[in-house]
Amino acid sequence: MKIVVFGASGRTGSLIVEQALDAGHEVVAYIRKAGSIKFQHPNLKICIGNLTENLRIRDAITGADVCISALGGKSLMQHASEFIAGIHHIVTTMEEVGIKRFIYLSSMGAGESRSDMCGCARLVLADFMLRIPLADHTNNEIRIAKSSLQWTVVRPGSLNNGPIDENIKVICKKVSLLTNTSVSRARVAAFMLKQLKDKKYINKYVCITT
């Protein structure tokens, strides 16, 4: 498959790129700054551009089978306006050029998953510490859900740098501050790439942990 990865130079995005290449996929890595991806591969194409450059986004995704977003804001205190606008541009351009499959990395606590957290966790995490980034993800999730795409929104718990060989769990219960929701970035990357062929979570939100 030909995969376009937005946020390809980030800690999770770079793992998605590496795992996709190891699996034999063709990857287009959309990044903001030249040199932020340090390795080369015959199946890797680098596309440099901002999230507001519609023509650059169009050039990057034309002919792709799927787009993956591992994008996120940079601050806990300020809304990431370019991030939000960028997801809108990506989704709109995908609809225009006829690419259907979109896999989006969000976070536990975004959207209706906020109500799945117990009162204490919801107050401390969703309503205080992560209030702004979760609001940005929620905004993006709403835009994605209104689209004509075949989307999957992946909402991991807290991310760590552990190994890939961990079991993944879909959370179907209340989450408290004592619940271990940590999951490795490598495992999240693997789960997202699994969605290339797995149709179980098309047009669904998935909270995951290990």
KEKE-3310 file (N, C-alpha, C; in steps of 0.2 Angstrom, whole numbers, plus 5000, padded with zeros to 4 digits):
npx = (5004:5002:5006:5002:5009:5006:5014:5025:5038:5037:5037:5028:5024:5036:5039:5028:5031:5043:5039:5029:5037:5046:5036:5035:5027:5024:5029:5025:5031:5025:5032:5037:5050:5065:5076:5072:5068:5079:5084:5086:5077:5072:5059:5053:5047:5050:5040:5040:5032:5019:5005:4995:4996:4988:4990:5002:4999:4989:4997:5005:4996:4990:4986:4988:4984:4979:4978:4987:4986:4997:4998:4999:4996:5008:5008:5002:4995:4990:4979:4981:4980:4985:4986:4973:4967:4975:4971:4958:4961:4967:4957:4947:4954:4957:4944:4941:4951:4948:4952:4949:4952:4956:4966:4967:4976:4972:4967:4964:4951:4947:4932:4918:4924:4928:4918:4919:4928:4932:4926:4936:4948:4943:4941:4955:4963:4956:4949:4957:4973:4975:4966:4966:4973:4965:4953:4957:4959:4946:4939:4944:4941:4927:4926:4931:4922:4911:4914:4915:4924:4932:4935:4945:4947:4959:4962:4973:4979:4990:5006:5021:5038:5040:5042:5036:5030:5018:5002:4987:4973:4956:4947:4933:4927:4925:4938:4949:4960:4969:4969:4979:4983:4993:5002:5013:5022:5026:5018:5006:5008:5009:4996:4989:4993:4989:4975:4975:4971:4961:4944:4936:4935:4931:4925:4924:4927:4941:4947:4963:4974:4987)
npy = (4994:5012:5024:5039:5048:5060:5071:5063:5064:5064:5057:5045:5045:5043:5030:5024:5026:5019:5006:5003:5004:4993:4983:4983:4993:5007:5023:5040:5053:5067:5081:5096:5102:5101:5087:5082:5069:5056:5045:5035:5027:5016:5015:5026:5042:5059:5073:5090:5102:5114:5113:5121:5122:5119:5114:5107:5097:5091:5086:5077:5067:5062:5048:5039:5026:5026:5038:5043:5051:5057:5068:5082:5095:5107:5112:5113:5124:5132:5133:5123:5130:5129:5115:5111:5117:5111:5097:5099:5103:5092:5082:5087:5088:5074:5070:5077:5071:5058:5048:5037:5030:5035:5036:5041:5048:5051:5054:5047:5052:5062:5069:5059:5050:5056:5055:5042:5042:5041:5052:5058:5056:5062:5076:5079:5076:5077:5089:5098:5096:5091:5098:5108:5102:5090:5096:5101:5089:5084:5093:5090:5077:5078:5085:5075:5065:5070:5069:5061:5050:5034:5032:5029:5033:5033:5031:5032:5028:5035:5038:5028:5023:5010:4992:4984:4972:4969:4965:4972:4981:4984:4997:4995:5000:5010:5023:5025:5035:5026:5016:5008:5015:5015:5014:5008:5018:5011:5000:5007:5012:5000:4995:5005:5003:4990:4993:4995:4985:4979:4979:4981:4992:5003:5019:5021:5025:5021:5017:5013:5002:4994)
npz = (5000:4998:5009:5017:5029:5041:5053:5053:5059:5072:5089:5089:5076:5069:5072:5066:5052:5051:5054:5044:5033:5036:5034:5021:5014:5004:5008:5011:5019:5027:5032:5042:5043:5034:5036:5048:5048:5049:5042:5027:5014:5001:4998:5004:5003:5005:5010:5011:5020:5026:5036:5032:5018:5005:4992:4993:5002:4994:4983:4990:4995:4983:4974:4985:4996:5009:5022:5037:5052:5064:5071:5083:5095:5102:5114:5131:5135:5125:5111:5097:5083:5069:5068:5070:5059:5049:5049:5045:5032:5027:5027:5019:5007:5005:5002:4991:4981:4982:4991:5003:5016:5032:5046:5062:5075:5091:5108:5124:5133:5124:5115:5117:5126:5137:5146:5150:5160:5177:5190:5197:5189:5177:5181:5185:5174:5161:5162:5167:5167:5154:5146:5135:5124:5123:5119:5107:5100:5100:5093:5080:5079:5077:5065:5057:5058:5052:5039:5023:5023:5027:5042:5056:5073:5084:5101:5112:5129:5141:5134:5132:5130:5128:5123:5107:5108:5116:5123:5116:5122:5121:5128:5138:5149:5164:5168:5180:5190:5196:5186:5175:5161:5152:5137:5124:5112:5101:5101:5099:5086:5079:5080:5074:5061:5058:5056:5042:5035:5043:5046:5056:5065:5057:5055:5068:5086:5096:5111:5118:5127:5137)
capx = (5000:5005:5003:5005:5010:5007:5017:5030:5044:5036:5039:5024:5024:5042:5038:5023:5035:5048:5035:5026:5043:5048:5031:5035:5023:5027:5027:5026:5032:5024:5035:5038:5057:5069:5081:5069:5069:5087:5086:5083:5074:5070:5051:5052:5047:5049:5037:5041:5026:5015:4998:4990:4998:4983:4993:5007:4995:4986:5003:5008:4992:4987:4988:4989:4978:4977:4982:4988:4989:5000:4999:4997:4998:5014:5007:4996:4992:4987:4976:4985:4976:4987:4984:4965:4966:4978:4966:4952:4963:4969:4951:4944:4958:4956:4937:4942:4954:4945:4955:4944:4954:4960:4967:4969:4979:4969:4969:4959:4948:4944:4926:4913:4927:4929:4913:4921:4933:4929:4925:4943:4952:4940:4943:4962:4966:4952:4946:4963:4980:4975:4960:4967:4975:4959:4948:4959:4957:4939:4937:4946:4936:4920:4927:4933:4916:4906:4917:4913:4929:4931:4940:4946:4950:4963:4963:4977:4981:4997:5011:5028:5043:5041:5042:5031:5028:5014:4995:4983:4967:4951:4944:4926:4925:4927:4945:4951:4967:4973:4969:4985:4981:4999:5003:5019:5021:5028:5012:5001:5010:5007:4989:4986:4995:4984:4969:4975:4967:4956:4938:4932:4934:4929:4920:4923:4932:4944:4952:4967:4979:4990)
capy = (5000:5018:5027:5045:5049:5066:5070:5058:5065:5064:5050:5040:5045:5040:5023:5022:5026:5013:4999:5003:5002:4986:4979:4983:4998:5013:5028:5047:5056:5074:5084:5103:5104:5096:5084:5080:5062:5055:5039:5035:5020:5016:5016:5032:5049:5065:5079:5095:5108:5116:5110:5125:5122:5114:5111:5103:5092:5087:5083:5072:5062:5060:5041:5035:5021:5028:5043:5042:5057:5056:5075:5084:5101:5107:5116:5112:5130:5136:5129:5122:5132:5126:5108:5110:5119:5106:5091:5101:5103:5085:5078:5090:5086:5067:5069:5079:5067:5051:5044:5035:5028:5039:5034:5047:5047:5056:5053:5045:5058:5066:5067:5056:5046:5060:5053:5036:5042:5042:5059:5061:5057:5067:5082:5081:5075:5079:5095:5102:5096:5090:5101:5111:5097:5086:5100:5101:5082:5083:5097:5087:5071:5081:5086:5069:5061:5073:5068:5055:5045:5028:5034:5026:5037:5029:5035:5028:5031:5038:5035:5027:5021:5002:4988:4983:4965:4969:4964:4978:4980:4990:4998:4996:5001:5017:5023:5029:5037:5020:5012:5008:5015:5017:5010:5010:5021:5006:4996:5011:5012:4994:4995:5009:5000:4985:4995:4996:4979:4977:4984:4981:4999:5008:5024:5020:5027:5015:5018:5007:5002:4987)
capz = (5000:4998:5015:5019:5037:5044:5059:5053:5062:5079:5092:5087:5069:5066:5072:5061:5046:5051:5054:5038:5028:5037:5032:5013:5011:5001:5013:5010:5026:5027:5038:5041:5042:5031:5040:5054:5047:5048:5039:5020:5012:4994:4998:5008:5000:5010:5007:5016:5019:5032:5036:5028:5011:5002:4986:4995:5004:4988:4980:4994:4995:4977:4973:4991:4998:5016:5026:5044:5056:5071:5073:5089:5097:5105:5121:5136:5137:5119:5106:5091:5077:5063:5069:5068:5052:5045:5049:5040:5025:5025:5026:5013:5001:5004:4999:4984:4977:4982:4995:5008:5022:5036:5053:5066:5082:5096:5115:5128:5136:5119:5113:5123:5130:5143:5151:5152:5165:5183:5191:5199:5183:5172:5184:5185:5167:5155:5163:5170:5164:5146:5144:5129:5119:5122:5115:5100:5097:5100:5087:5074:5078:5075:5058:5053:5059:5047:5032:5019:5024:5031:5047:5063:5078:5089:5107:5117:5135:5141:5129:5134:5125:5129:5116:5103:5109:5121:5120:5116:5124:5119:5135:5138:5156:5167:5169:5186:5191:5197:5181:5171:5154:5148:5131:5121:5106:5096:5100:5095:5079:5076:5080:5068:5054:5058:5053:5035:5033:5048:5045:5062:5068:5052:5057:5076:5090:5099:5116:5118:5132:5137)
cpx = (5004:5001:5006:5004:5011:5009:5022:5036:5043:5038:5035:5024:5030:5042:5033:5027:5039:5044:5032:5031:5045:5043:5030:5030:5027:5025:5029:5026:5031:5027:5036:5045:5061:5074:5078:5068:5076:5088:5083:5081:5071:5062:5049:5052:5046:5046:5037:5035:5023:5008:4993:4991:4994:4986:4998:5004:4992:4992:5005:5003:4989:4990:4989:4983:4975:4981:4982:4990:4991:5002:4997:4999:5005:5014:5001:4992:4988:4984:4980:4981:4978:4986:4977:4964:4969:4974:4960:4955:4965:4962:4948:4948:4957:4949:4938:4945:4952:4948:4951:4946:4958:4960:4970:4971:4976:4971:4963:4957:4945:4937:4922:4917:4929:4924:4914:4926:4929:4929:4932:4947:4949:4942:4950:4965:4962:4950:4952:4969:4980:4969:4960:4968:4969:4954:4950:4957:4950:4936:4939:4942:4929:4921:4928:4926:4911:4908:4914:4919:4928:4937:4940:4950:4953:4964:4967:4977:4987:5002:5018:5032:5045:5041:5036:5027:5023:5007:4992:4976:4962:4947:4937:4923:4927:4934:4946:4958:4972:4973:4976:4983:4987:5000:5009:5018:5022:5021:5006:5002:5008:5000:4986:4987:4990:4977:4969:4971:4961:4950:4934:4930:4933:4924:4918:4929:4935:4949:4956:4972:4982:4989)
cpy = (5006:5022:5034:5046:5057:5066:5065:5058:5065:5057:5044:5040:5042:5033:5020:5021:5020:5007:4998:5001:4995:4981:4979:4988:5003:5019:5035:5050:5064:5077:5092:5105:5098:5093:5081:5072:5060:5050:5039:5027:5021:5017:5022:5038:5054:5071:5084:5101:5109:5113:5114:5126:5117:5111:5106:5096:5087:5083:5077:5066:5059:5053:5037:5031:5023:5034:5042:5049:5055:5063:5077:5091:5101:5110:5113:5118:5134:5131:5129:5124:5129:5118:5107:5112:5113:5099:5093:5100:5096:5081:5081:5088:5079:5066:5071:5075:5060:5046:5043:5034:5033:5037:5039:5046:5053:5054:5051:5051:5063:5064:5064:5051:5049:5057:5046:5036:5044:5050:5062:5062:5062:5074:5084:5081:5079:5087:5100:5101:5095:5094:5104:5106:5092:5090:5100:5095:5082:5087:5093:5080:5073:5082:5080:5065:5064:5072:5062:5049:5039:5029:5029:5031:5033:5033:5031:5031:5034:5034:5034:5024:5013:4999:4987:4976:4965:4968:4971:4976:4986:4991:4999:4997:5008:5017:5028:5031:5031:5015:5013:5009:5017:5012:5012:5013:5016:5002:5000:5011:5006:4993:4999:5006:4994:4987:4996:4990:4977:4982:4984:4988:5004:5013:5023:5023:5022:5018:5012:5008:4995:4984)
cpz = (5000:5004:5015:5026:5038:5051:5059:5056:5070:5082:5090:5079:5066:5066:5067:5054:5046:5051:5047:5033:5029:5034:5024:5010:5008:5006:5011:5017:5025:5033:5037:5040:5039:5036:5047:5054:5045:5044:5032:5019:5005:4993:5002:5004:5005:5007:5013:5015:5026:5031:5033:5021:5007:4996:4988:4998:4999:4984:4984:4994:4989:4975:4979:4992:5005:5018:5033:5047:5063:5073:5080:5090:5101:5112:5125:5137:5131:5114:5100:5085:5071:5063:5067:5061:5047:5044:5044:5033:5022:5023:5020:5007:4999:5000:4992:4979:4977:4986:5001:5015:5026:5043:5057:5073:5087:5103:5119:5132:5131:5118:5119:5127:5137:5148:5153:5158:5171:5185:5193:5193:5178:5175:5183:5178:5162:5156:5166:5166:5156:5143:5137:5123:5117:5118:5108:5096:5096:5094:5081:5073:5075:5067:5054:5053:5054:5040:5029:5019:5028:5036:5053:5067:5083:5095:5112:5124:5135:5138:5133:5129:5126:5122:5113:5105:5116:5119:5121:5118:5122:5126:5134:5145:5159:5169:5175:5186:5193:5192:5177:5164:5149:5142:5127:5114:5100:5095:5097:5088:5075:5075:5075:5062:5053:5055:5046:5032:5037:5047:5051:5065:5063:5055:5065:5079:5095:5105:5118:5124:5132:5144)
residu = (MET:LYS:ILE:VAL:VAL:PHE:GLY:ALA:SER:GLY:ARG:THR:GLY:SER:LEU:ILE:VAL:GLU:GLN:ALA:LEU:ASP:ALA:GLY:HIS:GLU:VAL:VAL:ALA:TYR:ILE:ARG:LYS:ALA:GLY:SER:ILE:LYS:PHE:GLN:HIS:PRO:ASN:LEU:LYS:ILE:CYS:ILE:GLY:ASN:LEU:THR:GLU:ASN:LEU:ARG:ILE:ARG:ASP:ALA:ILE:THR:GLY:ALA:ASP:VAL:CYS:ILE:SER:ALA:LEU:GLY:GLY:LYS:SER:LEU:MET:GLN:HIS:ALA:SER:GLU:PHE:ILE:ALA:GLY:ILE:HIS:HIS:ILE:VAL:THR:THR:MET:GLU:GLU:VAL:GLY:ILE:LYS:ARG:PHE:ILE:TYR:LEU:SER:SER:MET:GLY:ALA:GLY:GLU:SER:ARG:SER:ASP:MET:CYS:GLY:CYS:ALA:ARG:LEU:VAL:LEU:ALA:ASP:PHE:MET:LEU:ARG:ILE:PRO:LEU:ALA:ASP:HIS:THR:ASN:ASN:GLU:ILE:ARG:ILE:ALA:LYS:SER:SER:LEU:GLN:TRP:THR:VAL:VAL:ARG:PRO:GLY:SER:LEU:ASN:ASN:GLY:PRO:ILE:ASP:GLU:ASN:ILE:LYS:VAL:ILE:CYS:LYS:LYS:VAL:SER:LEU:LEU:THR:ASN:THR:SER:VAL:SER:ARG:ALA:ARG:VAL:ALA:ALA:PHE:MET:LEU:LYS:GLN:LEU:LYS:ASP:LYS:LYS:TYR:ILE:ASN:LYS:TYR:VAL:CYS:ILE:THR:THR)
# end
